[in-house]
């Protein structure tokens, strides 16, 4: 019996010690970390606000463009969506601060009073244990002396022992409940936080699931313009000609035929069969121009003479 009572006492003291030396410091550390978390969250929210405000300004500029109006609308919608999500996320942060951190901080400070409860338990245990020990020793003395009041003392010792057992049992149960109450408090508060997070994510998911496919469709449409728009661009390009450095199909055919004629002339000159001479003998620029080669006034840019042993004589402007 004394061994069981001592074991119960040690178990209760261990629970009180765990609450005071482990749980409470851990709770205070959670409050400290939670406040850091909140500061980081507010800094992140501010950075996101500035970032998407810049996106909004770019979208406003795109709205003024005839070719990028739709893209500007998409950017504006993205900025508005982020603003709504940030507003909803502020509710989560408020729940975290008010319903969690403030309560944890309050309880951690109140638990300082729990030290007195632990000390009172220890003092009460020692008082009862000493009283029981004295009565038990007196009972042994009276039994050896065959005292006529032995029976009365024995009943008194049994009563004290029963009270001691009840005290230890109740104290241990109360200590276990105190420990359980603290862990349950922590779990319940975070469960409330997760309920708020669930509401936020459900709303955010629904919002993004609605808008993201629309944005993708609009972006694809802007990447692949309609056939009428393409035809308009093609008609415009035909009216204005090809860009500098590119050849039109008609021009390509002209160059091919001219190059073929030029090859024949060169071959004849090389074989001594005579060929076309662009120069004073044929003063008109028509022959050279007809082959697609430029002339400088009446003088051609190049001259081909069969008398030069099949060689080429390049004259400059």
Secondary structure as a PSIPRED ss2 file (coil, helix, strand):
# PSIPRED VFORMAT (PSIPRED V4.0)

   1 X C   1.000  0.000  0.000
   2 X H   0.000  1.000  0.000
   3 X H   0.000  1.000  0.000
   4 X H   0.000  1.000  0.000
   5 X H   0.000  1.000  0.000
   6 X H   0.000  1.000  0.000
   7 X H   0.000  1.000  0.000
   8 X H   0.000  1.000  0.000
   9 X H   0.000  1.000  0.000
  10 X H   0.000  1.000  0.000
  11 X H   0.000  1.000  0.000
  12 X H   0.000  1.000  0.000
  13 X H   0.000  1.000  0.000
  14 X H   0.000  1.000  0.000
  15 X H   0.000  1.000  0.000
  16 X H   0.000  1.000  0.000
  17 X H   0.000  1.000  0.000
  18 X H   0.000  1.000  0.000
  19 X H   0.000  1.000  0.000
  20 X H   0.000  1.000  0.000
  21 X H   0.000  1.000  0.000
  22 X H   0.000  1.000  0.000
  23 X H   0.000  1.000  0.000
  24 X H   0.000  1.000  0.000
  25 X H   0.000  1.000  0.000
  26 X H   0.000  1.000  0.000
  27 X H   0.000  1.000  0.000
  28 X H   0.000  1.000  0.000
  29 X H   0.000  1.000  0.000
  30 X H   0.000  1.000  0.000
  31 X H   0.000  1.000  0.000
  32 X H   0.000  1.000  0.000
  33 X H   0.000  1.000  0.000
  34 X H   0.000  1.000  0.000
  35 X H   0.000  1.000  0.000
  36 X H   0.000  1.000  0.000
  37 X H   0.000  1.000  0.000
  38 X H   0.000  1.000  0.000
  39 X H   0.000  1.000  0.000
  40 X H   0.000  1.000  0.000
  41 X H   0.000  1.000  0.000
  42 X H   0.000  1.000  0.000
  43 X H   0.000  1.000  0.000
  44 X H   0.000  1.000  0.000
  45 X H   0.000  1.000  0.000
  46 X H   0.000  1.000  0.000
  47 X H   0.000  1.000  0.000
  48 X H   0.000  1.000  0.000
  49 X H   0.000  1.000  0.000
  50 X H   0.000  1.000  0.000
  51 X H   0.000  1.000  0.000
  52 X H   0.000  1.000  0.000
  53 X H   0.000  1.000  0.000
  54 X H   0.000  1.000  0.000
  55 X H   0.000  1.000  0.000
  56 X H   0.000  1.000  0.000
  57 X H   0.000  1.000  0.000
  58 X H   0.000  1.000  0.000
  59 X H   0.000  1.000  0.000
  60 X H   0.000  1.000  0.000
  61 X H   0.000  1.000  0.000
  62 X H   0.000  1.000  0.000
  63 X H   0.000  1.000  0.000
  64 X C   1.000  0.000  0.000
  65 X C   1.000  0.000  0.000
  66 X C   1.000  0.000  0.000
  67 X C   1.000  0.000  0.000
  68 X C   1.000  0.000  0.000
  69 X H   0.000  1.000  0.000
  70 X H   0.000  1.000  0.000
  71 X H   0.000  1.000  0.000
  72 X H   0.000  1.000  0.000
  73 X H   0.000  1.000  0.000
  74 X H   0.000  1.000  0.000
  75 X H   0.000  1.000  0.000
  76 X H   0.000  1.000  0.000
  77 X H   0.000  1.000  0.000
  78 X H   0.000  1.000  0.000
  79 X H   0.000  1.000  0.000
  80 X H   0.000  1.000  0.000
  81 X H   0.000  1.000  0.000
  82 X H   0.000  1.000  0.000
  83 X H   0.000  1.000  0.000
  84 X H   0.000  1.000  0.000
  85 X H   0.000  1.000  0.000
  86 X H   0.000  1.000  0.000
  87 X H   0.000  1.000  0.000
  88 X H   0.000  1.000  0.000
  89 X H   0.000  1.000  0.000
  90 X H   0.000  1.000  0.000
  91 X H   0.000  1.000  0.000
  92 X H   0.000  1.000  0.000
  93 X H   0.000  1.000  0.000
  94 X H   0.000  1.000  0.000
  95 X H   0.000  1.000  0.000
  96 X H   0.000  1.000  0.000
  97 X H   0.000  1.000  0.000
  98 X H   0.000  1.000  0.000
  99 X H   0.000  1.000  0.000
 100 X H   0.000  1.000  0.000
 101 X H   0.000  1.000  0.000
 102 X H   0.000  1.000  0.000
 103 X H   0.000  1.000  0.000
 104 X H   0.000  1.000  0.000
 105 X H   0.000  1.000  0.000
 106 X H   0.000  1.000  0.000
 107 X H   0.000  1.000  0.000
 108 X H   0.000  1.000  0.000
 109 X H   0.000  1.000  0.000
 110 X H   0.000  1.000  0.000
 111 X H   0.000  1.000  0.000
 112 X H   0.000  1.000  0.000
 113 X H   0.000  1.000  0.000
 114 X H   0.000  1.000  0.000
 115 X H   0.000  1.000  0.000
 116 X H   0.000  1.000  0.000
 117 X H   0.000  1.000  0.000
 118 X H   0.000  1.000  0.000
 119 X H   0.000  1.000  0.000
 120 X H   0.000  1.000  0.000
 121 X H   0.000  1.000  0.000
 122 X H   0.000  1.000  0.000
 123 X H   0.000  1.000  0.000
 124 X H   0.000  1.000  0.000
 125 X H   0.000  1.000  0.000
 126 X H   0.000  1.000  0.000
 127 X H   0.000  1.000  0.000
 128 X H   0.000  1.000  0.000
 129 X H   0.000  1.000  0.000
 130 X H   0.000  1.000  0.000
 131 X H   0.000  1.000  0.000
 132 X H   0.000  1.000  0.000
 133 X H   0.000  1.000  0.000
 134 X H   0.000  1.000  0.000
 135 X H   0.000  1.000  0.000
 136 X H   0.000  1.000  0.000
 137 X H   0.000  1.000  0.000
 138 X H   0.000  1.000  0.000
 139 X H   0.000  1.000  0.000
 140 X H   0.000  1.000  0.000
 141 X H   0.000  1.000  0.000
 142 X H   0.000  1.000  0.000
 143 X H   0.000  1.000  0.000
 144 X H   0.000  1.000  0.000
 145 X C   1.000  0.000  0.000
 146 X C   1.000  0.000  0.000
 147 X C   1.000  0.000  0.000
 148 X C   1.000  0.000  0.000
 149 X C   1.000  0.000  0.000
 150 X H   0.000  1.000  0.000
 151 X H   0.000  1.000  0.000
 152 X H   0.000  1.000  0.000
 153 X H   0.000  1.000  0.000
 154 X H   0.000  1.000  0.000
 155 X H   0.000  1.000  0.000
 156 X H   0.000  1.000  0.000
 157 X H   0.000  1.000  0.000
 158 X H   0.000  1.000  0.000
 159 X H   0.000  1.000  0.000
 160 X H   0.000  1.000  0.000
 161 X H   0.000  1.000  0.000
 162 X H   0.000  1.000  0.000
 163 X H   0.000  1.000  0.000
 164 X H   0.000  1.000  0.000
 165 X H   0.000  1.000  0.000
 166 X H   0.000  1.000  0.000
 167 X H   0.000  1.000  0.000
 168 X H   0.000  1.000  0.000
 169 X H   0.000  1.000  0.000
 170 X H   0.000  1.000  0.000
 171 X H   0.000  1.000  0.000
 172 X H   0.000  1.000  0.000
 173 X H   0.000  1.000  0.000
 174 X H   0.000  1.000  0.000
 175 X H   0.000  1.000  0.000
 176 X H   0.000  1.000  0.000
 177 X H   0.000  1.000  0.000
 178 X H   0.000  1.000  0.000
 179 X H   0.000  1.000  0.000
 180 X H   0.000  1.000  0.000
 181 X H   0.000  1.000  0.000
 182 X H   0.000  1.000  0.000
 183 X H   0.000  1.000  0.000
 184 X H   0.000  1.000  0.000
 185 X H   0.000  1.000  0.000
 186 X H   0.000  1.000  0.000
 187 X H   0.000  1.000  0.000
 188 X H   0.000  1.000  0.000
 189 X H   0.000  1.000  0.000
 190 X H   0.000  1.000  0.000
 191 X H   0.000  1.000  0.000
 192 X H   0.000  1.000  0.000
 193 X H   0.000  1.000  0.000
 194 X H   0.000  1.000  0.000
 195 X H   0.000  1.000  0.000
 196 X H   0.000  1.000  0.000
 197 X H   0.000  1.000  0.000
 198 X H   0.000  1.000  0.000
 199 X H   0.000  1.000  0.000
 200 X H   0.000  1.000  0.000
 201 X H   0.000  1.000  0.000
 202 X H   0.000  1.000  0.000
 203 X H   0.000  1.000  0.000
 204 X H   0.000  1.000  0.000
 205 X H   0.000  1.000  0.000
 206 X H   0.000  1.000  0.000
 207 X H   0.000  1.000  0.000
 208 X H   0.000  1.000  0.000
 209 X H   0.000  1.000  0.000
 210 X H   0.000  1.000  0.000
 211 X H   0.000  1.000  0.000
 212 X H   0.000  1.000  0.000
 213 X H   0.000  1.000  0.000
 214 X H   0.000  1.000  0.000
 215 X H   0.000  1.000  0.000
 216 X H   0.000  1.000  0.000
 217 X H   0.000  1.000  0.000
 218 X H   0.000  1.000  0.000
 219 X H   0.000  1.000  0.000
 220 X H   0.000  1.000  0.000
 221 X H   0.000  1.000  0.000
 222 X H   0.000  1.000  0.000
 223 X H   0.000  1.000  0.000
 224 X C   1.000  0.000  0.000
 225 X C   1.000  0.000  0.000
 226 X C   1.000  0.000  0.000
 227 X H   0.000  1.000  0.000
 228 X H   0.000  1.000  0.000
 229 X H   0.000  1.000  0.000
 230 X H   0.000  1.000  0.000
 231 X H   0.000  1.000  0.000
 232 X H   0.000  1.000  0.000
 233 X H   0.000  1.000  0.000
 234 X H   0.000  1.000  0.000
 235 X H   0.000  1.000  0.000
 236 X H   0.000  1.000  0.000
 237 X H   0.000  1.000  0.000
 238 X H   0.000  1.000  0.000
 239 X H   0.000  1.000  0.000
 240 X H   0.000  1.000  0.000
 241 X C   1.000  0.000  0.000
 242 X C   1.000  0.000  0.000
 243 X C   1.000  0.000  0.000
 244 X C   1.000  0.000  0.000
 245 X C   1.000  0.000  0.000
 246 X C   1.000  0.000  0.000
 247 X C   1.000  0.000  0.000
 248 X C   1.000  0.000  0.000
 249 X H   0.000  1.000  0.000
 250 X H   0.000  1.000  0.000
 251 X H   0.000  1.000  0.000
 252 X H   0.000  1.000  0.000
 253 X H   0.000  1.000  0.000
 254 X H   0.000  1.000  0.000
 255 X H   0.000  1.000  0.000
 256 X H   0.000  1.000  0.000
 257 X H   0.000  1.000  0.000
 258 X H   0.000  1.000  0.000
 259 X H   0.000  1.000  0.000
 260 X H   0.000  1.000  0.000
 261 X H   0.000  1.000  0.000
 262 X H   0.000  1.000  0.000
 263 X H   0.000  1.000  0.000
 264 X H   0.000  1.000  0.000
 265 X H   0.000  1.000  0.000
 266 X H   0.000  1.000  0.000
 267 X H   0.000  1.000  0.000
 268 X H   0.000  1.000  0.000
 269 X H   0.000  1.000  0.000
 270 X H   0.000  1.000  0.000
 271 X C   1.000  0.000  0.000
 272 X C   1.000  0.000  0.000
 273 X C   1.000  0.000  0.000
 274 X C   1.000  0.000  0.000
 275 X C   1.000  0.000  0.000
 276 X C   1.000  0.000  0.000
 277 X C   1.000  0.000  0.000
 278 X C   1.000  0.000  0.000
 279 X C   1.000  0.000  0.000
 280 X H   0.000  1.000  0.000
 281 X H   0.000  1.000  0.000
 282 X H   0.000  1.000  0.000
 283 X C   1.000  0.000  0.000
 284 X C   1.000  0.000  0.000
 285 X C   1.000  0.000  0.000
 286 X H   0.000  1.000  0.000
 287 X H   0.000  1.000  0.000
 288 X H   0.000  1.000  0.000
 289 X H   0.000  1.000  0.000
 290 X H   0.000  1.000  0.000
 291 X C   1.000  0.000  0.000
 292 X C   1.000  0.000  0.000
 293 X C   1.000  0.000  0.000
 294 X C   1.000  0.000  0.000
 295 X E   0.000  0.000  1.000
 296 X E   0.000  0.000  1.000
 297 X C   1.000  0.000  0.000
 298 X C   1.000  0.000  0.000
 299 X E   0.000  0.000  1.000
 300 X E   0.000  0.000  1.000
 301 X C   1.000  0.000  0.000
 302 X C   1.000  0.000  0.000
 303 X E   0.000  0.000  1.000
 304 X C   1.000  0.000  0.000
 305 X C   1.000  0.000  0.000
 306 X C   1.000  0.000  0.000
 307 X C   1.000  0.000  0.000
 308 X C   1.000  0.000  0.000
 309 X C   1.000  0.000  0.000
 310 X C   1.000  0.000  0.000
 311 X C   1.000  0.000  0.000
 312 X C   1.000  0.000  0.000
 313 X E   0.000  0.000  1.000
 314 X C   1.000  0.000  0.000
 315 X C   1.000  0.000  0.000
 316 X C   1.000  0.000  0.000
 317 X C   1.000  0.000  0.000
